[in-house]
Amino acid sequence: MKNIDILYEDADCVVLNKPSGLAVQGGDRVATSLDNLLAEVWHQRPFLVHRLDKDTSGIMLVAKTREAARYYSMVIGGKKAEKKYLALCSGIIQPLKGKIDKPLDIQGSEKASLTYYTRLASSEHVSLVELELGSGRMHQIRRHMALIGNPILGDDKYGDFALNKQLKKERGIKRLMLHAWKLAFPLAGSSKTITIMAPLPEYFTQFLEAEYGEGILSSLE
C-alpha cells in the first residue's frame, strides 16, 4: 500500500490512485491485488463497487462497509457518478468531439456499447483524448478506440503491436496509456458531491510533455 496514493478517505469509503499493473481483485493466478492489500491494512475484506483493468491506472472508489457498498454500487450503477479517463491514442481522432456506439461481442453475444470522447490535443501522430463511458463493457474503451482506428498506445491486447514495439524502443513506453482521471460522486449520508482527480503516472506525464510541451499539464488542471 505504500506505493498507492490515497486521494480521499472517510468512514464509508476510500478513493485510491491505482497503479498500472495491479489487479483490482485477487484470484488463482493473481499474486498481488488491491483487495488483498486493503484487507491486510483494514483486517477485513474491502467492498469493491466498480472495477478497473489491471493495466489501467487511476481512480478507484472502495467501500468500507456493506451499507456503504450498497449505496456506492447504486451510485455507480445508476450513473449518478461521473468518471472520466485520459488516453493517448494513435493517429488524429476525428471529429474533435463525438461518440463511439459500435456494439461489442460479449461472450458470443453482440451488446450495445457507448463511449463519449473529446480530443484535447494532437500532434502529428498522437491524440490526447478524454473519454467517458455510456455503458460498462469489458475493455470497452480499449476496444472502441481500436475499432475506430485510434488504438491506445501501449495496448498489448487490442493495439497496434508494431507501433507499440517502436514506442517501447524509442520512447520507453511499457504501459497502457489509459488513466482513470476524474471522479465526481455524491457522498454517502450527504447531499454533497465531490470531485477527485488522480495525478497521472510519471511515464504518462513524461510522454505528454515530450509530445505537447510542458504547458499541457497545466491545461488539464
C-alpha positions, -999 to +999 in steps of 0.1 A: +000+000+000+030+024+004+031+029-033-007+036-036-018+072-031-050+078-011-069+107-027-098+108-003-110+088+028-139+089+053-157+064+075-176+050+045-151+048+016-116+054+003-106+067-031-072+054-044-049+061-073-043+025-086-011+020-104-010+002-138-001-035-134-020-040-102-051-063-104-082-050-085-093-084-074-074-115-063-077-149-079-059-182-086-034-166-109-031-132-092-001-128-069-010-093-057-042-074-058-058-042-045-084-060-025-059-083-008-036-053+000-066-034+016-076-065+035-042-066+051-044-030+062-081-030+073-081-066+087-113-072+067-123-076+031-129-043+012-161-039-008-154-033-045-181-012-061-165-009-096-135-022-115-105-011-134-085-032-158-052-044-144-033-024-170-054+008-165-041+033-138-062+058-119-092+063-096-107+035-076-136+040-052-138+013-025-164+010+002-155+002+038-189-012+050-217-033+035-241-004+038-217+020+020-211-007-007-249-008-014-250+029-017-220+034-039-229+004-061-262+022-067-244+055-074-220+038-099-246+015-115-273+042-116-249+066-134-250+091-106-212+093-107-192+110-134-160+092-143-136+104-170-105+088-185-075+102-203-058+082-231-030+087-256-041+072-289-025+066-322-035+090-350-057+121-351-091+112-339-119+129-358-141+147-353-129+167-323-158+155-301-182+126-306-193+092-296-185+056-304-215+034-304-202+002-320-216-030-304-191-053-287-191-090-286-196-102-250-193-139-246-206-146-281-234-120-280-234-085-295-241-059-268-249-022-274-219-001-262-214+036-260-182+057-253-181+095-255-148+112-264-132+147-267-098+153-283-079+176-260-047+178-280-030+163-310+004+161-326+014+146-359+007+110-349-008+110-314-041+123-299-047+130-262-083+121-256-108+125-227-133+096-225-165+088-206-184+056-206-220+054-216-220+017-209-197-007-190-185-035-212-152-053-205-122-034-220-148-011-236-126+020-241-097-001-254-119-020-278-138+011-291-106+031-298-091+001-317-123-003-337-123+033-350-086+030-359-071+050-330-058+023-306-045+033-272-007+034-271+008+005-252-023-017-255-009-052-259-043-068-265-062-045-289-035-021-300-011-015-329+016-041-320+042-027-344+038+008-331+039-004-295+072-021-302+086+011-318+074+032-289+089+009-264+123+010-282+123+048-289+102+063-261+104+037-233+066+032-233+059-001-215+025+006-201-011+011-214-016+048-218-051+049-202-058+066-169-090+069-149-086+106-143-116+122-127-144+110-105-174+131-092-199+114-069-224+122-041-211+112-007-229+087+014-251+103+040-247+137+025-261+159-003-225+170-011-210+159-044-172+159-045-148+158-075-115+140-072-087+139-097-060+113-098-025+126-107-011+110-139+017+085-135+052+097-143+056+078-175+023+094-188+033+130-179+068+125-194+053+114-227+028+143-226+054+169-221+077+154-247+048+153-272+030+186-265+053+207-243+053+214-206+022+236-208+000+206-215-002+196-178-014+230-166-041+229-193-055+197-178-060+212-143 
